[in-house]
Amino acid sequence: MKALLVVAHGSRREASNDEVRQLCARIQEKNGNEEFDVVRA
């Protein structure tokens, strides 16, 4: 199993945290579970 863990320092701004979560969602969509079985923020 391959996993991609995206780590960010976090922010007080919820919009900044949402950007990291959206990035993970886009990676997972484009990945189609071919490269990574799990993508998490």
N, C-alpha and C positions, 0 to 999 in steps of 0.2 A: 504494500500500500504506500502510495506517495501522497504527502500532504504539503500544502503551502500555508504557512502561518504568516500573516501580515501583522507586524508589530509597529505601532505608532506610540509616541509619548503621551498621547491624550491631550485634550484641550478642554477649556472651560466652555468654549463655543460648541454647542451641539452640532452646528452646521459642519464644523471641521471634522468632528467624529463621524458624522453621516457620510462625508466624502470618502473616508477610509472604508466604511461598510459598503458603499456603492462601488468602490474600486474592486473589492472582493467579489461582489455580485457580478460585475462585468467580466472579471477574469474567469469566474466559474461558468458563465454563459458561453464565452468564447472557447473555453477549454473543452466543453462537452464531455467532461470526465475522461478525456483521452490521456492527458499528461498528469493531472492530479486527481486523486479520488476525493480529497477533502480540501476545501479552501475556506479559511476562517480568519477573522480579524480579532 
